[in-house]
């Protein structure tokens, strides 16, 4: 973890104030003054600010039901942040493990533990993400086989990893993927001659969405551990 992030996570300081104190020599790591805010530190290090030992707040693991018309960002932009109507504190410390587009709804996982989120977002970890997809036209019937064997998306040099398609009705399907390329679900259906008109993420790994739109909860210990195995 960067030293400035560690200081912020251990105090009520914002990043600018933390950086200023570090650069002014107010922070020591294992009794040595460190003046570079980007220095990497570990929780096992003894880190002090003006002689007081810092203890970071515990990592947080949050499930949220992202509503339409919000963005997976810590701040409002063209659309409001998904945090804009929540009472979650210190949102500047958090990041979303697998972002959704503004018009996409459903499950997002939020944390300040970068090692944990790596297992969710990195394709080599094969973490499943399940989307319910509404289509503009009925499927033809060959999509499941094409997705299973991977398809080459426009602008990509490698085909997608194998994906699973479950048909609920001719224009309503479930798609399971293990990677997260830019607009991947929409681009996959575009590649087979269809168009996504509704997109909702229902599951990540073993974690199911179980709260209403705009609501959130902390993950259980079992849910957190499921992404570490």
The 8 nearest C-alpha neighbors of each residue, nearest first, counted from 0:
[[1, 39, 40, 41, 2, 5, 4, 38],
 [2, 0, 39, 37, 4, 38, 3, 40],
 [1, 3, 5, 36, 4, 38, 37, 39],
 [4, 2, 36, 6, 5, 1, 17, 18],
 [5, 3, 7, 1, 2, 6, 8, 0],
 [4, 6, 2, 8, 3, 7, 9, 1],
 [5, 7, 9, 3, 4, 8, 10, 2],
 [8, 6, 4, 10, 12, 9, 5, 13],
 [7, 9, 5, 55, 6, 10, 56, 4],
 [8, 10, 55, 6, 54, 7, 53, 56],
 [11, 9, 7, 12, 8, 6, 55, 53],
 [10, 12, 7, 13, 9, 8, 6, 89],
 [13, 11, 7, 10, 17, 16, 14, 6],
 [12, 14, 16, 15, 7, 17, 11, 10],
 [13, 15, 17, 16, 18, 7, 12, 3],
 [14, 16, 18, 17, 13, 19, 12, 3],
 [17, 15, 19, 18, 14, 13, 12, 20],
 [18, 16, 14, 20, 19, 15, 3, 12],
 [17, 19, 21, 15, 16, 20, 36, 3],
 [18, 20, 16, 22, 17, 21, 23, 15],
 [19, 21, 23, 17, 25, 18, 22, 16],
 [22, 20, 34, 18, 24, 23, 26, 19],
 [23, 21, 34, 19, 24, 20, 18, 35],
 [22, 24, 20, 21, 25, 19, 34, 26],
 [25, 23, 21, 22, 34, 26, 32, 20],
 [24, 26, 49, 20, 21, 48, 23, 27],
 [27, 25, 48, 21, 47, 24, 32, 33],
 [26, 28, 32, 31, 47, 30, 46, 33],
 [29, 27, 46, 31, 30, 45, 32, 33],
 [28, 30, 45, 31, 44, 46, 27, 47],
 [31, 29, 28, 27, 32, 45, 46, 47],
 [30, 32, 27, 28, 29, 33, 26, 46],
 [33, 31, 27, 26, 24, 28, 34, 30],
 [32, 34, 27, 35, 26, 31, 28, 24],
 [33, 35, 22, 21, 24, 36, 32, 23],
 [36, 34, 37, 38, 33, 22, 21, 2],
 [35, 37, 3, 2, 38, 18, 21, 34],
 [36, 38, 1, 35, 2, 39, 3, 0],
 [39, 37, 2, 1, 36, 35, 40, 33],
 [38, 40, 1, 0, 2, 37, 41, 36],
 [41, 39, 0, 2, 1, 38, 44, 42],
 [42, 40, 43, 44, 0, 39, 5, 45],
 [41, 43, 44, 40, 45, 55, 54, 0],
 [44, 42, 41, 45, 40, 46, 29, 54],
 [45, 43, 42, 41, 46, 29, 28, 40],
 [44, 46, 29, 28, 43, 47, 52, 30],
 [47, 45, 28, 27, 52, 53, 44, 29],
 [46, 48, 52, 51, 27, 50, 53, 26],
 [47, 49, 26, 51, 50, 25, 52, 27],
 [48, 50, 25, 51, 26, 47, 27, 52],
 [49, 51, 48, 47, 52, 26, 27, 25],
 [50, 52, 47, 48, 49, 53, 46, 26],
 [53, 51, 47, 46, 48, 50, 54, 45],
 [54, 52, 47, 9, 46, 51, 55, 48],
 [53, 55, 9, 56, 52, 46, 42, 8],
 [56, 54, 9, 8, 57, 53, 5, 10],
 [55, 57, 9, 8, 58, 54, 10, 59],
 [58, 56, 55, 59, 8, 54, 111, 9],
 [57, 59, 111, 112, 56, 60, 110, 55],
 [58, 60, 110, 111, 57, 61, 112, 217],
 [61, 59, 110, 218, 217, 109, 58, 62],
 [62, 60, 217, 109, 218, 108, 216, 110],
 [61, 63, 108, 216, 215, 107, 217, 218],
 [64, 62, 215, 107, 106, 65, 214, 108],
 [65, 63, 212, 105, 106, 213, 214, 211],
 [64, 66, 105, 104, 213, 63, 212, 106],
 [67, 65, 104, 212, 213, 64, 69, 68],
 [68, 66, 102, 104, 69, 103, 101, 65],
 [67, 69, 101, 102, 78, 66, 70, 79],
 [70, 68, 101, 79, 81, 78, 80, 67],
 [69, 71, 101, 80, 72, 81, 78, 79],
 [72, 70, 98, 81, 80, 99, 95, 69],
 [71, 73, 80, 74, 70, 81, 75, 95],
 [72, 74, 80, 91, 90, 82, 71, 75],
 [75, 73, 80, 72, 76, 79, 82, 83],
 [76, 74, 79, 80, 78, 77, 73, 72],
 [75, 77, 78, 79, 74, 80, 70, 72],
 [78, 76, 79, 75, 70, 69, 80, 68],
 [77, 79, 76, 69, 70, 75, 68, 80],
 [80, 78, 75, 69, 76, 70, 83, 81],
 [79, 81, 75, 70, 82, 83, 74, 72],
 [80, 82, 69, 83, 70, 71, 79, 65],
 [83, 81, 80, 85, 84, 73, 87, 90],
 [84, 82, 80, 81, 85, 79, 75, 74],
 [83, 85, 82, 86, 81, 213, 80, 87],
 [86, 84, 82, 87, 83, 214, 213, 81],
 [85, 87, 88, 84, 82, 83, 90, 89],
 [86, 88, 85, 90, 89, 82, 84, 215],
 [89, 87, 90, 86, 91, 85, 92, 82],
 [90, 88, 91, 92, 87, 93, 8, 11],
 [89, 91, 93, 92, 88, 73, 87, 82],
 [90, 92, 89, 93, 73, 94, 74, 88],
 [93, 91, 90, 89, 111, 94, 8, 4],
 [94, 92, 111, 110, 90, 91, 109, 95],
 [93, 95, 110, 109, 111, 96, 92, 73],
 [94, 96, 109, 97, 108, 98, 110, 71],
 [97, 95, 116, 108, 109, 120, 98, 94],
 [98, 96, 95, 120, 99, 107, 179, 108],
 [97, 99, 71, 95, 96, 100, 107, 70],
 [98, 100, 103, 71, 101, 97, 70, 104],
 [101, 99, 103, 102, 70, 98, 71, 182],
 [100, 102, 70, 69, 68, 103, 67, 99],
 [101, 103, 67, 100, 68, 104, 69, 198],
 [104, 102, 100, 198, 101, 199, 67, 99],
 [105, 103, 199, 66, 65, 67, 200, 198],
 [106, 104, 200, 64, 199, 65, 201, 107],
 [105, 107, 64, 200, 208, 63, 201, 65],
 [106, 108, 63, 62, 64, 109, 105, 65],
 [109, 107, 62, 96, 61, 95, 63, 106],
 [108, 110, 95, 61, 94, 96, 60, 62],
 [111, 109, 60, 93, 59, 112, 94, 61],
 [110, 112, 93, 58, 92, 59, 94, 113],
 [113, 111, 115, 110, 114, 58, 116, 59],
 [112, 114, 116, 115, 111, 117, 110, 94],
 [113, 115, 117, 112, 116, 118, 111, 227],
 [116, 114, 113, 117, 112, 118, 227, 226],
 [115, 117, 119, 113, 118, 96, 114, 120],
 [118, 116, 114, 119, 120, 115, 121, 113],
 [119, 117, 116, 124, 115, 120, 121, 226],
 [120, 118, 116, 117, 126, 121, 96, 226],
 [119, 121, 117, 118, 97, 96, 122, 116],
 [120, 122, 123, 117, 124, 118, 119, 178],
 [123, 121, 178, 124, 125, 177, 120, 126],
 [122, 124, 125, 121, 126, 178, 177, 118],
 [123, 125, 122, 126, 121, 118, 119, 120],
 [126, 124, 177, 123, 122, 127, 178, 121],
 [125, 127, 177, 204, 124, 119, 128, 203],
 [128, 126, 177, 204, 176, 203, 125, 175],
 [127, 129, 203, 176, 175, 202, 177, 204],
 [130, 128, 175, 202, 201, 174, 200, 127],
 [131, 129, 200, 174, 199, 173, 201, 132],
 [130, 132, 173, 199, 172, 198, 200, 174],
 [131, 133, 198, 172, 197, 171, 173, 130],
 [132, 134, 197, 171, 196, 170, 195, 198],
 [135, 133, 195, 170, 196, 136, 194, 171],
 [134, 136, 194, 196, 195, 193, 170, 133],
 [137, 135, 134, 170, 193, 138, 194, 169],
 [138, 136, 169, 170, 139, 134, 135, 193],
 [139, 137, 169, 140, 136, 170, 142, 193],
 [140, 138, 141, 137, 142, 169, 136, 191],
 [139, 141, 142, 138, 143, 144, 137, 169],
 [142, 140, 144, 143, 139, 145, 138, 146],
 [141, 143, 145, 144, 140, 146, 191, 139],
 [144, 142, 164, 146, 145, 141, 147, 163],
 [145, 143, 147, 146, 142, 141, 148, 164],
 [146, 144, 142, 148, 147, 143, 149, 141],
 [145, 147, 149, 162, 143, 148, 144, 142],
 [148, 146, 161, 162, 144, 145, 149, 163],
 [147, 149, 145, 146, 161, 144, 150, 160],
 [150, 148, 159, 146, 161, 158, 160, 147],
 [149, 151, 158, 159, 146, 152, 145, 148],
 [152, 150, 158, 157, 159, 155, 153, 149],
 [153, 151, 155, 154, 150, 190, 186, 158],
 [152, 154, 155, 151, 190, 186, 156, 187],
 [153, 155, 152, 156, 151, 157, 186, 158],
 [156, 154, 152, 153, 157, 151, 158, 159],
 [155, 157, 154, 158, 151, 152, 153, 159],
 [156, 158, 155, 151, 159, 152, 150, 160],
 [159, 157, 151, 150, 149, 160, 152, 156],
 [158, 160, 149, 150, 151, 161, 157, 152],
 [159, 161, 149, 162, 158, 177, 178, 176],
 [162, 160, 147, 149, 148, 146, 159, 163],
 [163, 161, 176, 147, 146, 175, 160, 164],
 [162, 164, 175, 174, 147, 143, 146, 165],
 [165, 163, 174, 143, 173, 166, 175, 162],
 [166, 164, 173, 172, 167, 174, 163, 143],
 [165, 167, 172, 168, 173, 164, 171, 169],
 [168, 166, 172, 171, 165, 169, 173, 170],
 [167, 169, 171, 170, 166, 172, 137, 138],
 [170, 168, 137, 138, 171, 166, 167, 172],
 [171, 169, 137, 134, 168, 133, 136, 138],
 [170, 172, 133, 168, 167, 132, 169, 134],
 [173, 171, 166, 167, 132, 165, 131, 174],
 [172, 174, 131, 165, 130, 164, 132, 166],
 [173, 175, 164, 130, 129, 163, 165, 172],
 [176, 174, 129, 163, 128, 162, 127, 130],
 [175, 177, 162, 128, 127, 178, 174, 129],
 [178, 176, 127, 125, 126, 122, 128, 175],
 [179, 177, 122, 176, 180, 121, 120, 125],
 [180, 178, 183, 181, 177, 120, 97, 122],
 [179, 181, 183, 182, 178, 184, 159, 186],
 [180, 182, 183, 179, 186, 184, 185, 100],
 [183, 181, 185, 184, 186, 180, 100, 179],
 [184, 182, 180, 186, 181, 185, 187, 179],
 [185, 183, 187, 186, 182, 188, 195, 174],
 [186, 184, 188, 187, 183, 182, 195, 189],
 [185, 187, 189, 183, 184, 188, 182, 190],
 [188, 186, 190, 184, 189, 185, 183, 152],
 [187, 189, 193, 191, 190, 185, 186, 194],
 [188, 190, 186, 193, 192, 191, 187, 194],
 [189, 191, 187, 188, 192, 186, 152, 193],
 [192, 190, 188, 189, 193, 187, 142, 145],
 [191, 193, 189, 190, 188, 194, 136, 187],
 [194, 192, 189, 188, 191, 136, 135, 134],
 [193, 195, 135, 189, 134, 188, 196, 185],
 [194, 196, 134, 185, 197, 133, 135, 132],
 [195, 197, 134, 133, 135, 194, 198, 132],
 [198, 196, 133, 132, 195, 199, 134, 103],
 [197, 199, 132, 103, 131, 133, 104, 130],
 [198, 200, 104, 105, 131, 130, 103, 201],
 [201, 199, 130, 105, 106, 129, 202, 131],
 [202, 200, 208, 129, 130, 106, 105, 207],
 [201, 203, 207, 129, 206, 128, 200, 208],
 [204, 202, 128, 206, 127, 205, 129, 207],
 [205, 203, 127, 126, 206, 128, 202, 226],
 [204, 206, 203, 207, 202, 225, 222, 127],
 [207, 205, 203, 204, 202, 222, 208, 225],
 [208, 206, 202, 209, 201, 205, 203, 106],
 [207, 209, 201, 106, 210, 202, 206, 64],
 [208, 210, 207, 211, 64, 106, 201, 62],
 [211, 209, 214, 208, 64, 215, 212, 63],
 [210, 212, 214, 64, 213, 209, 215, 208],
 [213, 211, 64, 66, 214, 65, 210, 105],
 [212, 214, 64, 66, 65, 211, 215, 63],
 [215, 213, 211, 212, 64, 63, 210, 216],
 [216, 214, 63, 62, 64, 210, 213, 61],
 [217, 215, 62, 61, 218, 63, 214, 210],
 [216, 218, 61, 60, 62, 219, 215, 59],
 [219, 217, 61, 60, 222, 62, 223, 216],
 [218, 220, 222, 221, 223, 217, 60, 224],
 [221, 219, 223, 222, 224, 218, 225, 217],
 [220, 222, 224, 219, 223, 225, 218, 226],
 [223, 221, 219, 225, 224, 220, 218, 206],
 [222, 224, 220, 221, 225, 226, 219, 218],
 [223, 225, 221, 227, 226, 222, 220, 228],
 [224, 226, 222, 223, 227, 228, 221, 205],
 [227, 225, 224, 228, 223, 118, 119, 115],
 [228, 226, 224, 225, 115, 118, 223, 114],
 [227, 226, 225, 224, 118, 223, 124, 115]]
